[in-house]
Amino acid sequence: MKRVFMLLSCSVLFYTTGCKEEKKEVEEQIKLVATSPLQKDTTITKEYVAQVHSYQRIELRALEKGYLEKIFVDEGQHVAQGQTMFQIKPTVYQAELKKSQAEAHYVQMEYQNTKKLADKNIVSGSELALSQAKYDKANADVSLAQAHLQFTTVKAPFSGIMDHFQGRLGSLVDEGDLLTTISDNSKMWVYYNVPEAEYLAYKQHAKTNDKAAHVKLRMANNELFDQTGIVQTIEADFNNETGNIAFRATFPNPDGLLRNGETGSVLMTVPLKHALIIPQKATFEILEKKYVFVIDKNNVVHQREVGIASEMPDLYIINSGIAPTDRILLEGLRKVKDGDKVAYDYKAPQGVLSNLKVTAE
């Protein structure tokens, strides 16, 4: 009986030892994958919060005082240049015009009689000149009365879209009162602010790339506008408080989709010199901070925080935390913890990035 027990114990010990050795052998067979950051000049797409403005947008105001007699258009309507929009009751101005015309006719007759007398040397030349001056003044009064009458009709200065009315039919408007606004949305001006470093990079990039000024617009619904904009204006001065400078891009708006006051994001290509690029899958997150596992010369992994300068599909641009010569864990991040010693296969960063869906160009 004792012998059987000893044989059984030996069998168990042999089995246990064999399992441990087999497990150890399996563990040694599991190798992780590592790579290094790729350092190169590249371009990234940056997004900037933007405000959309009409190419032309002005306030239409009453040029004369009176009652708003007629409104020929509606809010939101597209109007053509020269189209009549409002009519202020012209009765008073019509009367003033007739009065001025009558006075001008009377002075004209006086001038003609004086001229006949001057031709016969009955009156002096100075009296003729005085009569001429009165006649010229009367004609000027007629022109002024005609202008006042014309000002009672408000016409569109350019083709555009009407805004809401500030005055209603029959309301009394004073000279200078706001009637409405009109916007020319055939093309739109989109304003956004760019930090100083990115402005300098853009200017350098624009010297050698004609398409550097081409930008896209992401609208509020997260869709891209189907037209390409061109950066045409950069303001003269930086804002000392924010360190930004304002850019203005012009977008064609053939379908009238964009309206004044919309918001969105401008997507602009920005060059980066000596950028450090790593795959996103080489990182993990703790409390909203990004980390990588760096492998030291003894094959021990160390958790290290990295700074993200920019993000692209599948890639991160790193601005702090690692160097180009560091080796970082690419796969198997969940299988290790800080301080573990690992075995790994190294893959060159060029090959790793080329197998991702999007690569740095």
C-alpha positions in Angstrom: 0.0 0.0 0.0 2.8 2.3 0.9 4.5 1.6 -2.3 1.4 2.3 -4.3 1.1 5.7 -2.6 4.8 6.5 -3.4 4.3 5.6 -7.0 1.1 7.8 -7.1 3.0 10.7 -5.5 5.8 10.4 -8.0 3.3 10.4 -10.9 1.6 13.5 -9.6 4.9 15.3 -9.1 6.0 14.3 -12.6 2.7 15.5 -14.1 2.9 18.8 -12.1 6.5 19.5 -13.1 5.7 18.6 -16.7 2.7 21.1 -16.7 4.9 23.8 -15.3 7.6 23.2 -17.9 5.0 23.1 -20.7 3.4 26.3 -19.4 6.8 28.0 -19.2 7.6 26.9 -22.7 4.3 28.3 -24.0 4.9 31.6 -22.2 8.3 31.8 -23.8 6.8 31.2 -27.2 4.6 34.3 -26.9 6.4 37.2 -28.3 5.2 40.8 -28.5 5.7 43.3 -31.3 7.6 46.5 -30.9 8.4 49.4 -33.2 9.8 53.0 -33.0 8.4 56.4 -33.8 8.8 57.5 -37.4 10.4 60.9 -37.7 9.7 62.8 -41.0 8.4 65.9 -42.6 4.7 65.6 -43.2 1.4 67.5 -43.5 -1.7 67.2 -41.3 -5.2 68.6 -41.6 -6.0 71.0 -38.8 -9.5 72.2 -37.9 -10.3 75.7 -36.9 -13.6 77.0 -35.6 -15.1 79.3 -38.2 -17.8 81.9 -38.8 -19.6 82.2 -42.1 -20.4 85.7 -43.5 -22.1 86.9 -46.7 -19.8 88.3 -49.4 -22.0 91.5 -49.2 -24.4 92.3 -46.4 -25.8 95.8 -45.8 -28.6 97.5 -43.9 -31.3 99.1 -45.9 -32.5 102.3 -44.2 -35.1 104.9 -45.0 -33.7 108.0 -46.7 -36.8 110.1 -46.1 -39.4 110.4 -43.3 -42.9 109.2 -44.0 -45.4 106.3 -43.8 -44.4 103.0 -45.2 -47.0 102.8 -48.0 -46.0 99.7 -49.9 -43.8 96.6 -49.4 -43.1 94.8 -52.7 -41.0 91.9 -51.4 -41.2 89.3 -48.6 -38.8 88.1 -45.9 -36.3 85.5 -47.2 -37.0 86.4 -50.8 -34.3 86.6 -53.4 -34.4 90.1 -55.0 -32.6 91.4 -58.1 -30.4 94.4 -58.3 -32.6 97.5 -58.9 -35.8 95.8 -57.9 -38.3 98.0 -55.9 -38.6 96.9 -52.3 -40.3 99.6 -50.3 -42.3 102.7 -51.0 -42.6 105.5 -48.5 -45.7 107.7 -49.1 -44.4 110.3 -51.5 -47.3 112.9 -51.3 -45.3 115.6 -49.6 -42.2 115.2 -51.8 -44.4 115.3 -54.9 -45.8 118.6 -53.8 -42.3 120.0 -53.1 -41.2 118.9 -56.6 -44.1 120.7 -58.2 -43.5 123.8 -56.1 -39.8 123.8 -57.1 -40.6 123.3 -60.8 -43.1 126.2 -60.7 -40.6 128.5 -59.1 -37.9 127.4 -61.6 -40.3 128.2 -64.5 -41.0 131.6 -63.1 -37.3 132.4 -62.6 -36.5 131.2 -66.1 -39.0 133.7 -67.5 -37.3 136.5 -65.5 -33.9 135.4 -66.7 -35.0 135.3 -70.3 -36.5 138.9 -70.1 -33.4 140.2 -68.3 -31.2 138.7 -71.1 -33.2 140.4 -73.8 -32.8 143.7 -72.0 -29.1 143.1 -71.4 -28.6 142.4 -75.2 -30.1 145.9 -75.8 -27.8 147.4 -73.1 -30.9 148.4 -71.1 -29.7 146.6 -68.0 -26.2 146.0 -66.8 -24.2 142.8 -67.1 -24.2 142.4 -63.3 -28.0 142.4 -63.2 -28.0 139.6 -65.9 -25.5 137.6 -63.8 -27.7 137.9 -60.8 -30.7 136.7 -62.8 -28.6 133.8 -64.1 -27.7 132.8 -60.5 -31.3 132.9 -59.4 -32.2 130.6 -62.4 -29.4 128.2 -61.5 -30.5 128.1 -57.9 -34.1 127.3 -59.0 -32.9 124.4 -61.2 -30.9 123.1 -58.2 -34.0 123.2 -56.0 -35.8 121.1 -58.7 -33.0 118.6 -58.7 -33.1 118.4 -54.9 -36.8 117.9 -54.8 -36.5 115.2 -57.4 -33.9 113.4 -55.3 -36.1 113.6 -52.2 -38.9 112.1 -54.2 -36.7 109.3 -55.6 -35.5 108.5 -52.1 -39.1 107.5 -51.1 -38.6 104.4 -53.3 -36.1 102.0 -51.8 -34.5 99.6 -54.4 -32.2 96.7 -54.0 -28.5 97.9 -54.5 -27.5 94.4 -55.5 -29.0 91.0 -55.9 -29.4 89.1 -52.7 -31.6 87.6 -50.0 -33.9 89.7 -47.8 -33.8 89.5 -44.0 -36.8 90.1 -41.7 -38.6 93.4 -41.8 -38.0 96.1 -39.1 -41.0 98.1 -40.2 -44.5 97.0 -41.1 -46.9 98.3 -43.7 -48.4 101.7 -42.6 -45.8 102.3 -39.9 -44.1 105.7 -39.6 -40.4 105.7 -40.4 -38.0 108.4 -39.8 -35.0 109.3 -41.9 -32.3 106.7 -41.2 -34.6 104.0 -39.7 -33.6 100.4 -40.5 -36.0 98.7 -42.9 -34.2 95.4 -43.4 -30.9 93.9 -44.4 -29.9 92.3 -47.7 -27.2 89.6 -48.2 -25.4 88.6 -51.4 -24.7 84.9 -50.7 -23.3 84.0 -54.2 -20.0 83.5 -52.4 -19.2 83.4 -48.7 -16.4 84.7 -46.6 -15.4 82.3 -43.8 -13.3 83.7 -41.0 -11.1 81.6 -38.6 -8.1 82.2 -36.3 -4.7 80.5 -36.7 -2.0 80.3 -34.0 1.3 82.1 -34.8 3.4 78.9 -35.3 0.8 77.4 -37.7 0.6 80.8 -39.6 4.4 80.7 -40.1 4.2 77.1 -41.3 1.4 78.0 -43.7 3.3 80.9 -45.2 6.4 78.7 -45.7 4.3 75.9 -47.2 2.5 78.4 -49.5 5.8 79.4 -51.1 6.3 76.0 -52.7 2.7 74.6 -52.9 0.1 76.4 -54.9 -2.7 74.3 -53.2 -1.7 75.4 -49.7 -4.4 78.1 -49.8 -7.1 75.5 -50.6 -9.3 74.7 -47.6 -12.5 72.8 -46.9 -15.4 73.6 -44.7 -17.1 71.1 -42.3 -20.6 72.3 -41.6 -22.5 72.1 -38.3 -24.1 68.8 -39.3 -20.5 67.3 -39.5 -20.7 67.0 -43.3 -18.2 68.6 -45.7 -19.3 71.5 -47.9 -19.1 70.4 -51.5 -17.1 73.5 -52.6 -13.4 74.2 -52.0 -12.4 77.6 -50.5 -9.3 79.6 -51.1 -7.5 81.7 -48.4 -7.4 85.2 -49.9 -6.9 87.4 -47.0 -4.9 87.4 -43.7 -5.3 90.2 -41.3 -2.4 92.6 -40.7 -1.9 92.0 -36.9 -1.9 89.2 -34.4 -4.2 89.3 -31.4 -1.8 89.9 -28.5 -4.2 88.2 -26.0 -4.8 85.0 -28.0 -1.6 84.8 -30.1 -3.8 84.2 -33.2 -4.3 85.9 -36.5 -7.5 85.9 -38.6 -7.7 84.2 -42.0 -10.5 84.7 -44.5 -11.3 82.0 -47.0 -13.8 82.6 -49.9 -16.1 79.7 -50.8 -18.4 79.6 -53.9 -22.0 79.1 -52.9 -23.9 78.3 -56.1 -26.8 76.5 -54.4 -27.2 79.1 -51.7 -26.7 76.4 -48.9 -24.5 78.6 -46.8 -26.1 81.6 -45.0 -24.7 84.5 -43.1 -24.1 83.7 -39.4 -23.5 79.9 -39.8 -20.7 78.2 -38.0 -18.4 75.3 -38.9 -14.8 74.3 -39.0 -12.2 75.1 -41.7 -9.9 72.2 -42.6 -6.5 73.5 -43.6 -3.4 71.5 -44.5 -0.5 72.4 -42.2 3.1 71.2 -42.8 5.1 69.7 -39.9 8.9 69.5 -39.8 10.5 66.4 -38.2 7.2 65.2 -36.8 7.2 62.1 -34.6 4.5 59.7 -35.9 3.2 56.6 -34.1 0.3 54.3 -34.7 -2.7 55.0 -32.4 -2.9 51.3 -31.4 0.5 51.7 -29.7 -1.1 54.0 -27.1 -3.5 53.4 -24.2 -5.5 55.9 -22.1 -5.6 56.5 -18.4 -7.7 59.3 -17.0 -7.8 61.0 -20.4 -4.1 60.9 -20.8 -2.2 58.9 -23.5 0.5 56.5 -22.6 2.9 54.1 -24.4 5.1 51.2 -23.1 8.7 52.0 -23.8 11.1 49.1 -23.8 14.5 49.7 -22.2 17.9 48.0 -23.0 17.1 45.2 -20.6 13.8 44.5 -22.4 11.8 45.8 -19.5 8.6 47.9 -20.3 8.0 51.3 -18.7 4.8 53.2 -18.9 5.3 56.7 -20.3 2.9 59.6 -20.9 3.1 61.2 -24.4 1.8 64.5 -25.7 -0.5 64.5 -28.7 0.2 67.3 -31.1 -2.3 66.2 -33.7 -4.5 63.3 -34.6 -5.0 61.6 -38.0 -6.8 58.4 -38.8 -4.8 55.5 -37.3 -1.9 57.9 -36.4 -0.8 60.3 -33.7 1.7 63.1 -34.0 3.7 63.2 -30.8 5.3 66.3 -29.3 6.6 65.0 -26.0 7.3 61.9 -24.0 9.4 59.8 -26.5 12.4 60.1 -28.8 12.9 58.8 -32.3 15.3 56.1 -31.0 12.9 54.7 -28.4 11.3 51.3 -28.9 7.6 51.2 -28.0 5.3 48.2 -27.7 3.0 48.0 -30.7 0.9 44.9 -29.9 0.1 43.0 -26.7 -0.3 46.1 -24.5 -2.9 44.4 -22.4 -0.6 41.4 -21.7 2.0 43.4 -19.8 2.3 45.9 -17.0 4.8 48.5 -16.0 8.1 46.8 -15.0 7.6 43.5 -16.9 10.4 41.9 -18.8 9.3 40.9 -22.3 10.4 39.2 -25.4 9.5 40.9 -28.7 9.9 41.1 -32.4 10.9 44.4 -33.8 9.2 45.9 -36.8 10.6 49.0 -38.6 8.2 52.0 -38.4 8.1 52.5 -42.2 6.6 49.0 -42.6 4.2 49.4 -39.7 2.8 52.6 -41.0 2.5 51.4 -44.5 0.2 48.6 -43.4 -2.2 51.1 -41.7 -5.3 52.3 -43.5 -3.9 55.9 -43.7 -0.3 56.7 -43.9 1.6 59.9 -43.4 2.5 61.6 -46.6 
